Amino acid sequence: NNITILTYIIQSIFPVRFYLLHIELFYFLSLTLNYIQKLPNEILNLRKLRILDLTENQHFSDLETISKMHWLDEFYCFGCYISDNEIEKLRKKLPNCKILIK
């Protein structure tokens, strides 16, 4: 398998806009323990991204952007306060994505 798994941990949401322009080949992106509420639109350019980890972003609520990322295999949102109803809607929009909340 020639896929290289790259892990990139960003400590603040502000550099995300800059870094997303340079990481289009990322397979795994971890943005844990931040204060992310909304993802920048540039994340939709990460078509190689398969695993997105937003663990412990308690105020994250941007499921609309996540629902557009139909290429995701796994989405981690442990510690994000997302309702069960919203998770079920997301699962319907991304049936091939494993959504892990607990």
Backbone as CSV, one residue per row, in Angstrom:
resi,resn,N_x,N_y,N_z,CA_x,CA_y,CA_z,C_x,C_y,C_z
1,ASN,0.845,-1.176,0.000,0.000,0.000,0.000,0.891,1.240,0.000
2,ASN,0.714,2.098,-0.977,1.555,3.284,-1.124,1.026,4.503,-0.398
3,ILE,-0.086,4.332,0.308,-0.660,5.488,1.013,0.146,5.762,2.267
4,THR,0.626,6.958,2.389,1.340,7.381,3.592,0.370,8.125,4.480
5,ILE,0.310,7.680,5.723,-0.586,8.348,6.666,0.183,9.480,7.321
6,LEU,-0.312,10.673,7.130,0.300,11.858,7.719,-0.579,12.375,8.840
7,THR,0.012,12.664,9.948,-0.722,13.240,11.067,-0.261,14.667,11.255
8,TYR,-1.200,15.538,11.290,-0.870,16.954,11.440,-1.745,17.534,12.529
9,ILE,-1.157,17.920,13.641,-1.928,18.474,14.746,-1.752,19.979,14.744
10,ILE,-2.850,20.673,14.665,-2.826,22.130,14.616,-3.384,22.659,15.925
11,GLN,-2.675,23.517,16.576,-3.055,23.978,17.898,-4.012,25.168,17.903
12,SER,-4.239,25.762,16.776,-5.146,26.900,16.734,-5.902,26.889,15.416
13,ILE,-7.134,27.306,15.414,-7.942,27.323,14.196,-7.433,28.335,13.177
14,PHE,-6.776,29.372,13.618,-6.363,30.406,12.674,-5.353,29.936,11.638
15,PRO,-4.347,29.139,11.998,-3.441,28.659,10.957,-4.080,27.650,10.009
16,VAL,-5.236,27.092,10.367,-5.852,26.075,9.528,-6.047,26.587,8.110
17,ARG,-6.519,27.791,7.955,-6.757,28.330,6.610,-5.465,28.343,5.788
18,PHE,-4.372,28.674,6.416,-3.096,28.689,5.712,-2.618,27.270,5.398
19,TYR,-2.642,26.418,6.398,-2.106,25.065,6.222,-2.932,24.232,5.259
20,LEU,-4.228,24.428,5.203,-5.055,23.622,4.323,-4.683,23.808,2.861
21,LEU,-4.098,24.922,2.542,-3.655,25.141,1.173,-2.462,24.265,0.822
22,HIS,-1.766,23.751,1.845,-0.524,23.017,1.625,-0.607,21.541,1.981
23,ILE,-1.759,21.051,2.378,-1.854,19.667,2.818,-2.911,18.886,2.055
24,GLU,-3.068,19.156,0.802,-4.114,18.527,0.009,-3.970,17.023,-0.119
25,LEU,-2.805,16.485,0.193,-2.602,15.054,0.078,-2.769,14.318,1.395
26,PHE,-3.188,14.994,2.424,-3.316,14.358,3.734,-4.391,13.281,3.721
27,TYR,-4.094,12.214,4.422,-4.994,11.080,4.585,-5.704,11.169,5.941
28,PHE,-4.994,11.666,6.940,-5.502,11.768,8.316,-5.226,13.168,8.837
29,LEU,-6.243,13.801,9.400,-6.074,15.138,9.944,-6.672,15.185,11.345
30,SER,-5.832,15.524,12.314,-6.276,15.634,13.697,-6.284,17.093,14.110
31,LEU,-7.444,17.558,14.534,-7.613,18.927,15.028,-8.184,18.856,16.444
32,THR,-7.671,17.933,17.240,-8.194,17.712,18.581,-7.832,18.849,19.533
33,LEU,-8.666,18.968,20.564,-8.437,19.913,21.656,-8.255,21.356,21.186
34,ASN,-9.130,21.804,20.358,-9.142,23.183,19.884,-10.483,23.799,20.221
35,TYR,-10.693,24.981,19.779,-11.967,25.660,19.991,-12.679,25.843,18.663
36,ILE,-12.631,24.815,17.857,-13.204,24.886,16.512,-14.721,24.808,16.596
37,GLN,-15.357,25.773,15.977,-16.817,25.764,15.867,-17.226,25.472,14.436
38,LYS,-16.473,26.028,13.512,-16.771,25.880,12.096,-15.472,25.619,11.343
39,LEU,-15.547,24.725,10.374,-14.374,24.419,9.556,-14.281,25.400,8.389
40,PRO,-13.073,25.746,7.991,-12.937,26.620,6.811,-13.366,25.858,5.554
41,ASN,-13.903,26.548,4.591,-14.362,25.924,3.350,-13.248,25.198,2.615
42,GLU,-12.013,25.611,2.831,-10.879,24.978,2.153,-10.738,23.500,2.487
43,ILE,-11.307,23.080,3.600,-11.204,21.667,3.960,-11.880,20.776,2.917
44,LEU,-12.811,21.339,2.177,-13.484,20.570,1.126,-12.569,20.274,-0.056
45,ASN,-11.387,20.885,-0.079,-10.399,20.592,-1.113,-9.545,19.372,-0.779
46,LEU,-9.678,18.868,0.434,-8.858,17.739,0.879,-9.513,16.423,0.470
47,ARG,-9.519,16.142,-0.815,-10.212,14.975,-1.358,-9.537,13.654,-1.021
48,LYS,-8.288,13.692,-0.601,-7.582,12.476,-0.189,-7.814,12.158,1.288
49,LEU,-8.388,13.103,2.005,-8.614,12.935,3.434,-9.611,11.803,3.672
50,ARG,-9.230,10.857,4.518,-10.100,9.730,4.834,-10.522,9.706,6.296
51,ILE,-9.686,10.286,7.166,-9.984,10.279,8.592,-9.856,11.705,9.124
52,LEU,-10.917,12.188,9.733,-10.925,13.523,10.328,-11.239,13.374,11.809
53,ASP,-10.359,13.900,12.644,-10.515,13.791,14.092,-10.713,15.178,14.694
54,LEU,-11.909,15.413,15.189,-12.238,16.686,15.848,-12.545,16.467,17.330
55,THR,-11.944,15.443,17.911,-12.164,15.102,19.309,-11.932,16.304,20.224
56,GLU,-12.826,16.437,21.204,-12.742,17.466,22.242,-12.799,18.900,21.718
57,ASN,-13.539,19.111,20.673,-13.885,20.465,20.224,-15.331,20.674,20.651
58,GLN,-15.510,21.035,21.901,-16.828,21.046,22.531,-17.850,21.929,21.839
59,HIS,-17.408,22.951,21.156,-18.345,23.883,20.536,-18.510,23.647,19.038
60,PHE,-17.944,22.554,18.540,-18.051,22.269,17.114,-19.504,21.986,16.743
61,SER,-19.963,22.635,15.680,-21.350,22.441,15.246,-21.506,22.464,13.726
62,ASP,-20.412,22.381,13.007,-20.433,22.537,11.553,-20.641,21.201,10.830
63,LEU,-21.760,20.560,11.095,-22.021,19.281,10.446,-22.380,19.441,8.973
64,GLU,-22.773,20.636,8.587,-23.082,20.878,7.170,-21.843,20.664,6.300
65,THR,-20.706,21.192,6.746,-19.463,20.999,5.992,-19.051,19.529,6.009
66,ILE,-19.130,18.897,7.165,-18.776,17.475,7.262,-19.642,16.646,6.316
67,SER,-20.921,16.969,6.228,-21.836,16.190,5.381,-21.485,16.285,3.893
68,LYS,-20.712,17.275,3.508,-20.280,17.420,2.114,-19.021,16.606,1.813
69,MET,-18.419,16.046,2.858,-17.159,15.311,2.701,-17.457,13.820,2.518
70,HIS,-18.128,13.499,1.410,-18.576,12.135,1.158,-17.434,11.133,0.976
71,TRP,-16.210,11.597,0.855,-15.047,10.722,0.709,-14.475,10.258,2.051
72,LEU,-14.970,10.795,3.159,-14.459,10.399,4.477,-14.809,8.942,4.791
73,ASP,-13.845,8.237,5.396,-14.089,6.885,5.891,-14.426,6.901,7.382
74,GLU,-13.787,7.830,8.119,-14.000,7.905,9.557,-14.027,9.362,10.007
75,PHE,-14.945,9.649,10.910,-15.055,10.973,11.514,-15.152,10.794,13.022
76,TYR,-14.168,11.322,13.750,-14.124,11.227,15.199,-14.594,12.544,15.811
77,CYS,-15.583,12.448,16.674,-16.083,13.655,17.331,-16.366,13.378,18.808
78,PHE,-15.467,12.620,19.441,-15.575,12.374,20.878,-15.504,13.714,21.614
79,GLY,-16.366,13.916,22.580,-16.314,15.141,23.369,-16.894,16.362,22.683
80,CYS,-17.438,16.188,21.488,-18.147,17.279,20.824,-19.616,17.143,21.224
81,TYR,-20.231,18.235,21.576,-21.611,18.170,22.032,-22.559,18.287,20.848
82,ILE,-22.734,17.150,20.190,-23.601,17.058,19.019,-24.756,16.138,19.403
83,SER,-25.962,16.546,19.127,-27.125,15.761,19.525,-27.201,14.443,18.745
84,ASP,-27.879,13.476,19.341,-28.074,12.186,18.674,-28.829,12.366,17.364
85,ASN,-29.776,13.287,17.350,-30.549,13.569,16.145,-29.642,14.078,15.019
86,GLU,-28.737,14.982,15.360,-27.811,15.529,14.354,-26.857,14.444,13.843
87,ILE,-26.417,13.573,14.736,-25.532,12.475,14.331,-26.252,11.537,13.370
88,GLU,-27.505,11.229,13.650,-28.274,10.351,12.763,-28.454,10.979,11.384
89,LYS,-28.703,12.275,11.340,-28.812,12.968,10.052,-27.503,12.882,9.288
90,LEU,-26.389,13.064,10.008,-25.080,12.990,9.361,-24.812,11.584,8.841
91,ARG,-25.180,10.577,9.604,-24.984,9.184,9.166,-25.772,8.884,7.893
92,LYS,-26.939,9.476,7.757,-27.735,9.281,6.543,-27.078,9.953,5.338
93,LYS,-26.453,11.088,5.571,-25.794,11.804,4.482,-24.448,11.169,4.112
94,LEU,-23.829,10.503,5.086,-22.521,9.859,4.862,-22.611,8.376,5.247
95,PRO,-23.353,7.585,4.474,-23.570,6.197,4.870,-22.312,5.327,4.892
96,ASN,-21.289,5.714,4.178,-20.051,4.920,4.133,-18.997,5.392,5.120
97,CYS,-19.346,6.354,5.940,-18.403,6.924,6.902,-18.719,6.410,8.302
98,LYS,-17.692,5.927,8.979,-17.854,5.512,10.368,-17.765,6.765,11.238
99,ILE,-18.847,7.075,11.941,-18.898,8.266,12.788,-18.796,7.821,14.236
100,LEU,-17.734,8.227,14.891,-17.445,7.787,16.255,-17.612,8.941,17.218
101,ILE,-18.572,8.812,18.126,-18.859,9.907,19.051,-18.607,9.534,20.501
102,LYS,-18.480,8.260,20.804,-18.269,7.837,22.203,-17.206,6.771,22.280
